[in-house]
Amino acid sequence: MKPERPAYDALVQVKTPKSFANALDRAANSRMMSRSDFVRATLADRLRADGIEVERGVA
């Protein structure tokens, strides 16, 4: 049984150079993740490192 995914109810968009988006894709693929999952996990890690609480299960 797959665990339930959290409901994503907010959209965050950023503009980047194509090379940056390609780098995100390579990093995500190397971890067998989607680009969105990789970005969420990376941002959650950074927020935690900065002392900001992030809900468990978010990433």
JOGI-V81908 format. One record per residue. PHI is phi in whole degrees, 0 to 359 (NA if undefined). Layout:
phi
PHI
PHI
//
This chain:
phi
NA
279
293
290
275
295
284
260
240
224
249
240
238
224
261
220
295
303
297
290
298
296
296
299
299
297
296
296
298
294
254
56
233
284
301
298
297
297
296
301
296
295
295
298
300
294
299
298
298
273
82
260
294
234
303
295
89
286
198
//
